[in-house]
Each structure stands twice: as C-alpha cells, then as structure tokens.
C-alpha cells in the first residue's frame, strides 16, 4: 500500500554556503527508504544536488483522515517504450495515498508502466462539479444507488418459518 511522506532535504553546508536552501517534497511510496530514494532522484534532476553532496533532514509519514470519499486529480509523467508521456487521471478514493495506490495499479495494468517510470507532478482534490472523467462523474451525481450484494427477500423467510407447525395433531 502506498503511503504519503513529506521529505525535507538540503545540500551539505560548506564555507561558501553555510545555510543552504531546504527543499520539501511530497512523495508517495511503500516505505520510508523508497521515499528517500525518490526524493534524491527528483532533487538530482531538478536542482542538480546528488545524494553524496546532500542530506535528508526529515522524513515524515502523513496520516490523512479517511472518513469521506473525495475525488482526486493526478497529473503525472511516465516513461514508456516509445518515449515520455504526460497524463491526467481522476480517481475517487478516501485518501490521496489510496488514490495514488490505485493510479499506480491502473498504470501497471493498462500501460505496463512500473513504479520507477512514473513521476507524479501534482495531486489535487477535485470538486464534484469540476470532475472531467465520466467514470468518476457517474458517482458524483445525486441519487446514485448501489445494488445489495446479497438481496434479502422477506417472503422466503416467512414461507420457511411456516413450514412446520408446532401443535400436536388432533386424533379422533
């Protein structure tokens, strides 16, 4: 299961730069070790700071309340066999970590893209009126009804209960 981490890191202090800038990233990863690795991957490509010349200040696991279903819009870039592609996906989940877990599973199933080939650009909560994808918009409309997995039929139970009589027979 994916978890949401906030990783803080910076370049190592030196004489030329005694107080380097601190960078913060939100990373979705299965554990803290992978989150730190993805942090260094992105920091190396964005700010040209390697792991040997930097330090991680803090890596915090973020717990989100999961009491309400929300719509999430995820902007991502992935590497396929033919090149780089940008994509926007919408999912309906209770937390952003669960939404990212669902997106990673969908990308692996539909596009054969591995975890390391996906770069998450932005994760945002989308209002019901702003949903673009029809698969998600179906559940935002008022009056949505879901079928019961096991329908309970009352008349069958009543018929079964009346099958046996609990009276002694009358003999004449």
ABEGO torsion letter per residue (X at the ends): XBBBBBBBBBBBBBAABABBBBBBBBBBBABAAAAAAAAAAAAAAAAGBBAAABBBABBBBBBBBAABBBBBBBBBBBBBAAEBBBBBBBBBBABAAAAAAAAAAAAAAAAGBBAAABBBABBBBBBAAABABAAAAAAABBGBBBBBABBBBAAAAAAAAAABBABBBBBX
